[in-house]
Amino acid sequence: MAKEHKVKEGAKVRKSTGDRIVDVIIYVVLGLIALSTVLPFLYVLAGSFATEKELTEKSFFIIPSVWSINAYRYAIETANILRGLKNSVLLTALGTFCCMVFSLTFAYPLSKSHFRGRNWLMNMVIFTMLFGGGMIPSYLVFQAYGLLDSWWALILPGLINPFNMIIIKKFFQGLPVELDEASYMDGANDLQIFAKVALPLSKPVIASISLFYGVGFWNDYFNSMIYLSTPEKYPIQIQLRSIILLSSKVSDTVLDYDMFGAPPDKAVKMACTVIATVPILIVYPFVQKYFTKGVMVGAVKG
Amino acid sequence: MAEKVKKQKGAITLSNGQVIVPKRKSTWQYMVQHKWLYFLLLPGFIYFIMFRYIPMGGLVIAFKEYSPFKGMWASPWVGFGQFQKFFSNNDFMKLLTNTLGISLLQLIFYFPAPIILSLFLNEVRHNGYKRVVQTLVYIPHFVSWVIVASLTYQLFNVTDGVFNVIYRAISGGQSFDILQKSSAFWGLIVGQDIWRETGYGTIVFLAALSGVDQELYEAARVDGAGRWRLMWHITLPAIRGTIVMMLIMRVGSILNTGYEQIFLMRNDLNLARAEVFDTYIYTKGIRSGMYSFSSAAGMFKSVVGMIMVITADRVAKAFGESGLY
């Protein structure tokens, strides 16, 4: 990945025919695997721009013969998909911001080797990775806090993910100690060092952890289903789920079928799937280089 | 006086006999000096207490007969009554079978998948090709379970899903309803897991492999080692620690099959194989209001999970691996 050596293949050791065949097999298999991850997306993308007629006639295609945006028009006009989209964007932005504030401020003191109470606090965090209250006690406690049917029920319980916090802490630990010493000399206090020295140097970890939190909020379905009861507050995943299940035989008593009127057709389902997927895919290339780094830091323990 | 000082911890005696005692500040002095660090820590600390530890305290209701009207504290104690009810329940064996069935299938098929894919990627010498493949296989990890479920419905439904269109062509008109057949449910779940997480799962292994000195391969090749011996003697040992670590985590979460995915894929027809601890706790607790009973079920799951992680970690250490902590 990162470091790639330059080996003069064949200069010292000649590859045998068997080796070449294995090479070809590996390349082909990898190509097929990569294809299998994107084909479902391409099919749905193509279907969302196709006419219903083509969708019923052909079982699989990647380029529609007749292009149509009717499905999107229908989805936007009838399925409240824009409201869900707006809710999800707001929820993701607000939630990610809160999570980052809490995670960064908590990780920073713990990253200082001189910080007193550090071990004790780390044990407190690690214990929560091993054991938790579970769904029902949490639900009842959050109910007592008055969080039911509120976005805060989706945001507050997950403000600090211990794994993410530890990744941030490790990143802070990697910053040179001399920066602290120099700043102390200049009369800066810990808060100023955190805000003006540590944070500006931590853009890579901020980017990757924001992505992790953000994807979590964007993709959340289960918590929204448990805690939210007002349709106006539903994020896109809840709406997508109800649209997809409308005309399938699967029963589901949680969601209100009447909410969206007549069952949408196949193309509309596909259009809604695309609308819910695209935001993630737009962000993905920009943060890819960061998240690989982030996961790697997390993989190295300590 | 001087003798007293000498006994103090960390005292340094210089060559001229002078004794220097580096001052260690009292905790109070330290906290005053670094008050801003404690200030920064405070919100997170309050979070952990309110949203992690108080819900743990809420587990007391597993030992009570919780009634919403009486509240958590006033509800009567029943000792281990809820646990007895849970273990003697007919559902318990079904839940255990389904949960372990899915977990074991995951262990056999889903766990090795990223390792194998990493080994394949490690053989690729063409950097551009490798990067394209990596970029594509990471994508499914970032889409929601709702979207995975949606794609699954569209590809596998009996009416017009591609899978069944092809299946009918091969089998001569018969359909195979993966989505509603209970015997296909475990495979469906594990298949989705493999599709969604295999690519992303390679990251940790490739990270471990990027640390391998390429000269090792070079030297071994010169010594006449073939592809398989390189893999066996260099590549696999390099990722052994990572494999063990991932295995500990997987074993630790053997009772966590996850709510979202299973909840999205189950339906009335495949329910016999689709009810696992996680979905059961949700159904009994939040839908039917059996709060104490399902808290007991949840606590059983958490305690077993914790014991599994700690045991797996000990075992790994006994075998000379570094384990998790």
Boltz contact constraints between the chains, C-beta under 6 A:
constraints:
  - contact:
      token1: [A, 1]
      token2: [B, 206]
      max_distance: 6.0
  - contact:
      token1: [A, 1]
      token2: [B, 210]
      max_distance: 6.0
  - contact:
      token1: [A, 2]
      token2: [B, 210]
      max_distance: 6.0
  - contact:
      token1: [A, 4]
      token2: [B, 127]
      max_distance: 6.0
  - contact:
      token1: [A, 5]
      token2: [B, 214]
      max_distance: 6.0
  - contact:
      token1: [A, 13]
      token2: [B, 221]
      max_distance: 6.0
  - contact:
      token1: [A, 26]
      token2: [B, 120]
      max_distance: 6.0
  - contact:
      token1: [A, 26]
      token2: [B, 123]
      max_distance: 6.0
  - contact:
      token1: [A, 30]
      token2: [B, 120]
      max_distance: 6.0
  - contact:
      token1: [A, 30]
      token2: [B, 133]
      max_distance: 6.0
  - contact:
      token1: [A, 34]
      token2: [B, 133]
      max_distance: 6.0
  - contact:
      token1: [A, 34]
      token2: [B, 136]
      max_distance: 6.0
  - contact:
      token1: [A, 34]
      token2: [B, 137]
      max_distance: 6.0
  - contact:
      token1: [A, 37]
      token2: [B, 136]
      max_distance: 6.0
  - contact:
      token1: [A, 37]
      token2: [B, 137]
      max_distance: 6.0
  - contact:
      token1: [A, 37]
      token2: [B, 140]
      max_distance: 6.0
  - contact:
      token1: [A, 38]
      token2: [B, 136]
      max_distance: 6.0
  - contact:
      token1: [A, 40]
      token2: [B, 151]
      max_distance: 6.0
  - contact:
      token1: [A, 59]
      token2: [B, 162]
      max_distance: 6.0
  - contact:
      token1: [A, 59]
      token2: [B, 165]
      max_distance: 6.0
  - contact:
      token1: [A, 60]
      token2: [B, 162]
      max_distance: 6.0
  - contact:
      token1: [A, 102]
      token2: [B, 43]
      max_distance: 6.0
  - contact:
      token1: [A, 102]
      token2: [B, 44]
      max_distance: 6.0
  - contact:
      token1: [A, 102]
      token2: [B, 47]
      max_distance: 6.0
  - contact:
      token1: [A, 105]
      token2: [B, 40]
      max_distance: 6.0
  - contact:
      token1: [A, 105]
      token2: [B, 43]
      max_distance: 6.0
  - contact:
      token1: [A, 106]
      token2: [B, 41]
      max_distance: 6.0
  - contact:
      token1: [A, 106]
      token2: [B, 44]
      max_distance: 6.0
  - contact:
      token1: [A, 108]
      token2: [B, 40]
      max_distance: 6.0
  - contact:
      token1: [A, 109]
      token2: [B, 37]
      max_distance: 6.0
  - contact:
      token1: [A, 109]
      token2: [B, 40]
      max_distance: 6.0
  - contact:
      token1: [A, 109]
      token2: [B, 41]
      max_distance: 6.0
  - contact:
      token1: [A, 116]
      token2: [B, 27]
      max_distance: 6.0
  - contact:
      token1: [A, 116]
      token2: [B, 30]
      max_distance: 6.0
  - contact:
      token1: [A, 128]
      token2: [B, 52]
      max_distance: 6.0
  - contact:
      token1: [A, 130]
      token2: [B, 306]
      max_distance: 6.0
  - contact:
      token1: [A, 131]
      token2: [B, 302]
      max_distance: 6.0
  - contact:
      token1: [A, 131]
      token2: [B, 306]
      max_distance: 6.0
  - contact:
      token1: [A, 133]
      token2: [B, 55]
      max_distance: 6.0
  - contact:
      token1: [A, 133]
      token2: [B, 56]
      max_distance: 6.0
  - contact:
      token1: [A, 133]
      token2: [B, 58]
      max_distance: 6.0
  - contact:
      token1: [A, 133]
      token2: [B, 59]
      max_distance: 6.0
  - contact:
      token1: [A, 134]
      token2: [B, 298]
      max_distance: 6.0
  - contact:
      token1: [A, 134]
      token2: [B, 302]
      max_distance: 6.0
  - contact:
      token1: [A, 135]
      token2: [B, 281]
      max_distance: 6.0
  - contact:
      token1: [A, 135]
      token2: [B, 298]
      max_distance: 6.0
  - contact:
      token1: [A, 136]
      token2: [B, 285]
      max_distance: 6.0
  - contact:
      token1: [A, 136]
      token2: [B, 291]
      max_distance: 6.0
  - contact:
      token1: [A, 136]
      token2: [B, 294]
      max_distance: 6.0
  - contact:
      token1: [A, 136]
      token2: [B, 295]
      max_distance: 6.0
  - contact:
      token1: [A, 136]
      token2: [B, 298]
      max_distance: 6.0
  - contact:
      token1: [A, 137]
      token2: [B, 55]
      max_distance: 6.0
  - contact:
      token1: [A, 137]
      token2: [B, 58]
      max_distance: 6.0
  - contact:
      token1: [A, 137]
      token2: [B, 59]
      max_distance: 6.0
  - contact:
      token1: [A, 137]
      token2: [B, 295]
      max_distance: 6.0
  - contact:
      token1: [A, 138]
      token2: [B, 55]
      max_distance: 6.0
  - contact:
      token1: [A, 140]
      token2: [B, 58]
      max_distance: 6.0
  - contact:
      token1: [A, 141]
      token2: [B, 54]
      max_distance: 6.0
  - contact:
      token1: [A, 141]
      token2: [B, 55]
      max_distance: 6.0
  - contact:
      token1: [A, 141]
      token2: [B, 58]
      max_distance: 6.0
  - contact:
      token1: [A, 157]
      token2: [B, 51]
      max_distance: 6.0
  - contact:
      token1: [A, 159]
      token2: [B, 47]
      max_distance: 6.0
  - contact:
      token1: [A, 160]
      token2: [B, 44]
      max_distance: 6.0
  - contact:
      token1: [A, 160]
      token2: [B, 47]
      max_distance: 6.0
  - contact:
      token1: [A, 189]
      token2: [B, 36]
      max_distance: 6.0
  - contact:
      token1: [A, 190]
      token2: [B, 34]
      max_distance: 6.0
  - contact:
      token1: [A, 190]
      token2: [B, 36]
      max_distance: 6.0
  - contact:
      token1: [A, 190]
      token2: [B, 37]
      max_distance: 6.0
  - contact:
      token1: [A, 191]
      token2: [B, 36]
      max_distance: 6.0
  - contact:
      token1: [A, 215]
      token2: [B, 142]
      max_distance: 6.0
  - contact:
      token1: [A, 219]
      token2: [B, 144]
      max_distance: 6.0
  - contact:
      token1: [A, 221]
      token2: [B, 146]
      max_distance: 6.0
  - contact:
      token1: [A, 221]
      token2: [B, 260]
      max_distance: 6.0
  - contact:
      token1: [A, 222]
      token2: [B, 259]
      max_distance: 6.0
  - contact:
      token1: [A, 222]
      token2: [B, 260]
      max_distance: 6.0
  - contact:
      token1: [A, 237]
      token2: [B, 144]
      max_distance: 6.0
  - contact:
      token1: [A, 237]
      token2: [B, 146]
      max_distance: 6.0
  - contact:
      token1: [A, 240]
      token2: [B, 146]
      max_distance: 6.0
  - contact:
      token1: [A, 241]
      token2: [B, 146]
      max_distance: 6.0
  - contact:
      token1: [A, 244]
      token2: [B, 150]
      max_distance: 6.0
  - contact:
      token1: [A, 250]
      token2: [B, 267]
      max_distance: 6.0
  - contact:
      token1: [A, 251]
      token2: [B, 268]
      max_distance: 6.0
  - contact:
      token1: [A, 273]
      token2: [B, 147]
      max_distance: 6.0
  - contact:
      token1: [A, 273]
      token2: [B, 150]
      max_distance: 6.0
  - contact:
      token1: [A, 277]
      token2: [B, 143]
      max_distance: 6.0
  - contact:
      token1: [A, 277]
      token2: [B, 147]
      max_distance: 6.0
  - contact:
      token1: [A, 280]
      token2: [B, 142]
      max_distance: 6.0
  - contact:
      token1: [A, 292]
      token2: [B, 203]
      max_distance: 6.0
  - contact:
      token1: [A, 295]
      token2: [B, 203]
      max_distance: 6.0
  - contact:
      token1: [A, 296]
      token2: [B, 207]
      max_distance: 6.0
  - contact:
      token1: [A, 299]
      token2: [B, 204]
      max_distance: 6.0
  - contact:
      token1: [A, 299]
      token2: [B, 207]
      max_distance: 6.0
